[in-house]
Amino acid sequence: MKKLFYALLAIWGLASCASNAPSSKTDKQHTESRVPVQRIITKSKFLDNGKNIRLYVNLNLDRTAQYAEVLRELVVNYTLYPDYTNRQIIASGAVAISTDNLVEHNGWFTFWFDIPKPKEMFTAIAMTEIRDVRTSNKVVNDCFIRFQSGKSSDYFAFFDKTGKIPVMQNYCNVQDSLVLKSLDNKAQSFRVFRYRYDFEPALSPMATSQRVPQKKLYVDSSFNITSNTPVYFNTEGLFYLTKDTTDSYGIGLVVADKRFPRMTRPEKLVRPLIYMSTTAETSDLWSSKEPKKAMDNYWLNVTQGNQGNAKKTIKAFYQRVEQANRMFTSYKEGWKTDRGMVWIIMGEPTRINRTKDKEVWTYIRNGQYSEINFTFNKRTNQFVEDHYELQRYAEYQSIWFPTVEQWRTGEISYQMSK
């Protein structure tokens, strides 16, 4: 029994290494004889390029693809609209994919193209349709664009050490080599502030009466960097870069340990369990001076000593945690965010409707409920663009608690393995 934790952790580690993108299916290797439903997963961001806006789109085809194949088999078109509700077309066009605007890294492909700035417009929505000719799968990536802005993040972004691939997420790993740059390669000095703070996990979706007190962040250290120069972050923490200390918005970056978005250390693994645990269980897990032993006891108690069930549930649960970290890290780790919490417990939504100010996640499951929506409102945040807060309701308990119970009985790990 004492070795259960190590065995489970090893199984989780081996399963995670092959995971390149979030999926509601199990992360099995695809075979020619049994190919599951495939999806194209995308992220995007823009940078001001003077007279144009350069749009970067990062995608995973959810299949093994060679660079030369993607050049031949990717069809991309874009359409520019005034906003999410106005379907008047401002501009549109086909995007030619070539070796000049496509790069590959760790199974993800990044392409970019320029959109001329429309006259007398301040913002717009770029809808980029991406079609994989081989599978006929397609997806429309949406990106909110500002054409006139004083925000540093609209002009400067972190790129990998080659200077070609922008960092799409709000995090990097300790000792990653990055380059802060603008498209005009202008040299600019930035002041960097480091905050060392352990943010709290998201509150329950039913916590309508609870109010989180405003957190005061204190600068732990600060230093200067210059754009176009490689930079390394040797310590974990929340970093904030600004050209001028009077600026209201800068560039935020979470620097995490080398294994992130995976979690492997026992003292970190216990923390996301708050979403499926009782108050007493959480207290025991978080306060234990022996986190490995506490993890053993927790999973054995939850699964009533069924080690096989425990292994499957651990694997499924921490797959969700990794996905949440990868997709939703903002100024804090993804699993701590409202969207991360809902993703971990509820899984991938049936559909997501997004507007300028909010996201609505819809879940449809026969036998439990016909339809349930989680609404996330976009909030202004000095560190990141994509900070969302869940609109909480007491009525969520009728679906939240039964779903948590499914985790504790192993039903969800069974569903994910089907």
N, C-alpha and C positions, 0 to 999 in steps of 0.2 A: 504494500500500500504506500509506503514512504517514497517509492520510486515512481508513483503514478504521475506526479507533476512532470518529471523529466521525460517520461515516455510521451505524455500528451503534448508537451512543448516541442519535442522532436518531430512528432507527426505534423503538428501545426506548421513548424518551420519548413519542412520538406514540401508541404502543400503550398505554402505561400510563395516559395521561390519562383514558381512557374507562373504566378499571377501577374499579368501586365495591365489588366484593366478590370473595372468592376463589372460584375455580371450577376444576374439573378439565377443563372444556371450554376451547376457545380463547375469548378475550374479544372475540368478534365481536358486532356489533350484531345484535339479534334482528330478524327480519323476519316479517311475517304469513305468508309462504308457507313459511318453514322455521324453525320454532321448536324449539330443542333441548329436552332434558329440563330442566325448571326446578326449582329448589330454593328453599326459604326458609332464609335464613341468619340466625341469632339470636345475641345476647349478652344477658346479664342481670346485675343486681345488686340488692341490697336495702338499705333503710335503715330503722332503727327509728323508728317514728312514735308512740311512747308505747304506747297500747293495741293498735296495729296494726303490722304490717310492711308497708311499701310496696315492692312489687316493680316494678322497671323492666325492660322488655324492649325491646331494640333489634333491628330486623329489616330485612332486605333481601329483597324478593320475587323478585329476579332477573328482573324484567320492568319495563318502563316503567309506572309507576302514578301517577295523579293523586291528590291528597289526598282529594278527594270520593269517588273510587272505592274507596280503602282503607276509608273510613268505612262504605261499603255492603258491601264484599266480604270483610271480615275477620271471622272467627268465632273467638272465643277462650274457652276454658274452662280452669280450673285444678283440680288435685287435690293435696292435701297428704298426704304419707306420712311415717311415722316415720324411715325411712332408705331406702337404695337397694334393700335386700333384703326389707324388710317391706312388703307390699302392703295393709296395713290402712289404710283411708281415714280420715284425721283430719277433713278438711274438703274441700269441693269447691264449685264454683259457676261460673256463666257470668260473663264479663267484658263489660260494656257499653262499646263503643268509641264515643267521641264527641269533639267538639271540645274538651272539657274535659280529656281525658286522652290525646290523640294529637297529636304534633308531627312535622314532617318537616324533615330537614336533609341536603342533598347526596345525595338518593336513598335515605336510610335513614329509617325511621319508628320512633319511640319511643312506646310507650304504657305506662301504669302503672295499678296497682290496689292496693287495700289488702286484707290478709289479717288477720283478727282473731287475736290471739295465743291459742293453746290454753293451757289451764291446766296447770300442772305439767309443761310440756315445755320442754326447753332447746334442742333442734335439730329440724329436719325437712327434708324435701326437697319443694320445690314443683315440680310438673310442669305446665307451661303448654302446652296444645295449641293451636296456631295453624293455622287452615285458610284458604287463599286460595280463595274461592268460584269465582273466574273460572277458575282452572287445576286446581282440586281437589287441589292440593298441600297437604300439611300437615307439620308438624314439631312435636316435643315438646321444649320447652326445659326443662332441669333447673337448679335453683338451690338450693344448700345454704344454709339459713337458720339463724341463731342468734337465739333469742328473748330470751335473757338474756346480755348480754356487756358487758365493759368496754372493748372495742376501739373506738378512735376511728373507725375506718373503717366501723363499723356504724351510726354516727350522723351522721358528716360525710362529704361527698364533693364533688369538684369538679364544677361545672356550667359550661355555656357562659355567655357574657356575659348571656344573657337570664335565666339562673337556672332554666330549664325543662328543659334537656337535660343529663342527667348524663354525665360523661366515662366511657364504658364501658371503654376500654382503659387501660393503665398508662402512657400517654405523651401528651404534647402537643407542640406545635411552639413554637419560640422566638417570643416576643411574642404568643402567643395570649392573649386576654383571658378569664380564668376567675374564677369565684366559688366559694369554699369555703363550704359552707352545710350546715346541718341542716334537717330538716323543720319544727322548731319555731322556726326563724329565730333561735336563740339566738346572741348574740355571744360568741365564744370566741377567746382569744388562742392562737396556735400559734407554737412555735419551729421555724424552718426551717433545716435543715442541708444544705449542698451538698457532694456528693462528686464529685470529678473523677477518674474512673478508667476506663481502657480495659480492659474485661473480655475475657477470652480466649474464642475460639469453643469450641463443644462438642467434646469428645473423640470419637474414632471409636467406633462401636457395638461394636467388637471390643476396645476398650482396657480389658480386665478387670483387668490388673495395674497399670495406671497410677493413681496417686493424685494428685489436684490439691491442692497445699498450700493451707491456709487463707489467703484473701486478707485483708489488713488494710486497711480503708478509713480514710482520714484526712479529717477535715472540712476542706474548702477555705475555706468561709466560712459564716456563719450570719446570720439576721435574723429579725424577728418579722412576722407578718401577723395580721390579725383576720378572722374569718369574716364573711360577708355584704358584704365589701368586694372590689371587683375587684382582681385581682393579675396582674402580667405577669412572666414569667421571661425575662430578657434574655440569658441564657447557657445553653449546653448543659450537661448533667450529670445526675447522679442526685440527686434532692431527697427529703428525708425530713422529714415534719412530725409533731410530737408536742405534745400539750397539756402534758405534764410530762416532763422529761428522764429521769425514772425509769421511764417507761412502757416495757414490753417490746415493744409493737407500736404502730406509728404508721401514717402514710399515705405511701406511696412513689410517686414520679412521675418518669419519665424525660422530660427535656426535650430534644428532638431538633431538628435543623436544619429549615428551613422545607419542605424537599422530602420529608422522612420521612413515610410509610414507604417511599417510593421512594428509590433511591440513584442519584446522578448524578455525583458527583465521582470521578475516576479513582482517587484514593488510597483511597476507600471501596469502589469497585466491585471492586477486586482481592481484597479480604479474604474474601468468601464463597467464592471459588474454591478455598479450602483443602479443601473437601469433595470436589472432583473432580480434585485435582491431586497430583502426586508431591511428595515432600519437596523435591527440587531446584527444581521449578517454583514451589512456594510461596515458597521462599527468594528466588528471583529476583524474583518479583512484589512481595513485601513490602519487600525491601531496595532496590529500584530507585529512583533519584533522578528517573527519568522515567517515572512510572506510565502515561502515555498510550502511550508507546512499548512499555513492558512488556506492556500489554494487547494491543496490535497483534500483537506477536511471539507471545504466548501463544495467541491464538485462531487465528492462521495456522498455528502449529505443530500445534495440536490437530486442526485440520480439514484438515491437509495442503494448505494454500493455497486451499481451496475457500471463497471468500468468501460464496457463497450459503448454504452450509451453516453458516458461521460466524454469519451474520445471524440465521438461524432459531434456532440454539442459544442465542445471546445473548438473544434475545427471550424464549424459553421459560424460560431459567435465571433471569433477573431478574424475570420475572413471579412465579416461585416465591419469590424472595427478598422481594419486596414483600409477598406474601401472608403469609409467615412473620413479617415485621415487624408487619404489621397484626394478626395473630391471637395471636402468642405473646410479644410484648414483655413482660418482667416487670421485673426490676431491671436488665436489660440488653436490648439490641436483640434482636428476635425471631429473627433469623437465627443468633444466637450460642447460642440455647437448644437443649436436646436435642430438643424437639419440632420446633423450627424446622429443625434439621439434617435430621431424618428427612423432614419435609415437602418440603424442597427437593429431596432426592435421590429419594425414593420417590413423592412426590406425595400426592394425597388418598387416605386409607384407604378400603377397601371398606366398613368399618364401624368404629365406635368404641363400646366398652363402658366406661362410667364408673361408678365407685363413689366413696364418700367419700374414699378414700385413693389411688386410682390411675385411670389410663386405659389401656386396652388397644386398640391400633390393629391391625386385621387387614387384610392385603393378600391378595387372591386374584387370581392371573393364570395363565391357561391357557398351557401350553408352557414356563413357567419353573419354577413350583412350585405346589403345590396351595393352600397357605396358610402365611402367616408372621405372627407376632405381635410387636409391639414394646410392651413394658410400661413405662409411665412412673409412677413412684411420687411421690405428692405429699409435698413436704418443707416443714417449717416455715420460714418466712422472714419477717423483721421488716418487709420493705418491701412485699411483695405477698402476695395470697392464692393465686395460681395458679402456684406454682413447682413444676415437675416435673423429676425426674431419671430418665433412661433406665436400665433394668436391662440391663447390657451382657453379651454372650456372644460367645465366639470363633466360635461357629457362624454368626454373621451374615455372615461373610466370603463364604460360598458364594452369597449373593444380593446383598450390598452391592457387591462388586467388579464383578460382571457389570453391575449397574445403572449404576455409575459409568462403565463402559466404553461403555454405551449413550449416556450423555451425551456422551462424547468423540467418538463416531462419528456423532453427530447423530440417532440412532434415536429418542431420546425427543422431540426437537423435532418430528420427523416424526409420531410418535404423537399429540402434542398438537394438531397441525394438522389431524388427520383429523376 
